[in-house]
Amino acid sequence: MNAAFNGSIETYISPQTRAFLVRQHRLFIDGKWVEATDSGTMAVLDPATGRQIATAAAGGRGDIDLAVKAARRAFEQGPWRRTTTGDRGRLLWTLADLIEKHAEELAELDVLDEGSPYATVRNGYVADAIKHLRYYAGWATKINGQSVPVDNPNEWHVYTRREPVGVVGQIIPWNVPLLMAVWKISPALAAGCTIVLKPAEDTPLSAVRLGELVQEAGIPDGVLNIVTGDGSVGAALVEHPDVDKIAFTGSTATGKRIAQTAAGTLKRVSLELGGKSPIFVFPDADLKAVIPAAAGAVYLNSGQACTAGSRLYIHRKVHDEVVARITEYTKSLKLGHGLDRATDLGPLVSERQMNRVTGFLDEGRRDGATFVVGGERHGSEGFFVEPTVLTEVLDTMSIAREEIFGPVISAMRFDDDDDVEALVRRANATEYGLAASIWTSDVKLAHRMAHAIRAGVVWINGYNLFDPNLPFGGFKQSGWGREMGFDGLSLYTESKSVAVAL
Ligand code: NAD
C-alpha cells in the first residue's frame, strides 16, 4: 500500500472540471439555476484530502415546494405531456450522448466528490450510466397496455393503459453518485413522469452537472428539477402532498422513516436499501477466480456498495488457502487519491463514515475476531481505512450482522457436516436480502442454494453483474420493488383499465 495522495488535484483534472469546481452552484428548478431561497450553501469536500473543493447550494422546504410545483406544471400542462414517446426516447438518447461526450469530466467530479479510483468510475459507473439511459430510451416507445378478453367480449371492449405515475421524488445516496442519479431518472423519464431529484449532501456535484446536460439535451423545463441539500430536504420531499411517488436509495433506517412518512399521503414508494450479502466458497470452486472476485465484492468502492459481499463463508478444506490468498491480494492494493492512476482503493466518503467503519472494527476486536491484515485508519489525511481481512468471525458478532459499508471481509468457516439447508439458514439469518454468491462447480448444489437463499440477486461463480435489463432490488429489509428492466419501468407507471360498452 502506498501513501495517500499528496499532490495537487489541479494537475490531474481537466480545465472543464477546474472551471466547474469554482462556480457558485445552484438549484435547478423549472429550467433555471436559482439560489436556495434562504441563500443556504454547503461545503463539498474531497474525501481523499478532507479539503473543500466546491460549494453547493443547500435547499430547504421552500425550494422543494417550488420544485414540486414546477414538476407538477410540467406533468399536467407543460410540454412533457405533449411530447411523443418517440421524442421522449430521443431526448434520453441525446442525454446519453452528452454524458458520453463529457464522460471524463463527470468521472473526475465523482472521483473528487466520492473518492473511487478514476478507472472504476470512468470505465465502470459512467459507462453504465450511458448504457442505462440508452436502454430506457428504447422503452419509451414500448410501454404497452393489453387488450383484455372479459367474460362477455361481444358487449365490452376492454383494454389497459400504462400511464405515468406523475410527479416523482427521487432521493439518492452518496455512493456511485452519477450512476445512482441516472438509475433513478432514466425509467421515470421514459415512463413520462416528472422529477424532483435530491442528491446526497456529501456528493452533489455530478448531479448538478447532469442538470446542465439535461438542459442542453433539450428536455423541457420543469421535467427534471434538482434540489441539493441534506436529509431534511429529502424529508420535505417525502412529506409534500403533491408528490405521487418516492423512489429512494440509501440506508434501511432512512427507508423505514420514508415509508412511515409516505403512508400519510399513501404515496407510492420504492426502496433500494442496505445488505449484508453472503459469499459461499466450496472446495471444488475455481480459487483463481474466487480470490479477485471475493476481494472485489468488498473492496469495490472501498466497501461502500449495497451489494458488498461482506460475509465470506469458506469451506474448511480451502479456508486457510483462501484466506492466505485474499490476504496477499489485499496487501498488494494501493490506497490513494482516486485521480492517481496507480490507486486501487480510495477513501471512504466522509469522516463520519470512516469513524463508523473503524467503530465496527473496534467491536470486532472486542468480540474476538482475528485481524489478519488491516484494521486501522490509513494515514492522517483524508478518510482512508485499510482494507481488512478478519477471520474467526462468528455469525453472532456485529461485524457479521451489520452493514459496515467499508473495506472489511469477515471470513467464516463451514464444513462437510453443514448440509444445504444449514448453509441456507446461515445465509438467511439476516434482516437483509439483497445479494448472494455461490462458488462451486457442482451445478445442482449451486442452483439449489440460489433458489433457497432469500435475496434479490444470486450470482453463481461471479459477482456484481449489473445490467439495465436485469431486475435489481432486495428481499426483506433490503427494499421494496425492483429497479432495471421492465420491473424498473413499472415502478413509474399506473395501470388503468378502460371498458367500452359495445
Ligand atoms: P442515508 O439513508 O443516510 O441517505 C440517503 C439519502 O437520503 C441522502 O440523500 C440523504 O440526504 C437522504 N435522507 C436522509 N434522511 C432523510 C429523511 N429523513 N427523509 C428523506 N431523505 C433523507 O444513507 P447513506 O448513508 O447516504 O447511504 C448509505 C446506505 O445506502 C447504505 O446503507 C447502503 O447499503 C445503501 N445503499 C443501497 C443501495 C441499493 O441499491 N440497495 C445502493 C446504494 C446505497
Residues whose N, C-alpha, C, O or C-beta is under 5 A from the ligand:
A	BS01	NAD	I171 I172 P173 W174 K198 P199 A200 E201 G229 D230 G231 G234 A235 T249 G250 S251 T252 T254 R257 E272 L273 G274 G275 C306 S478
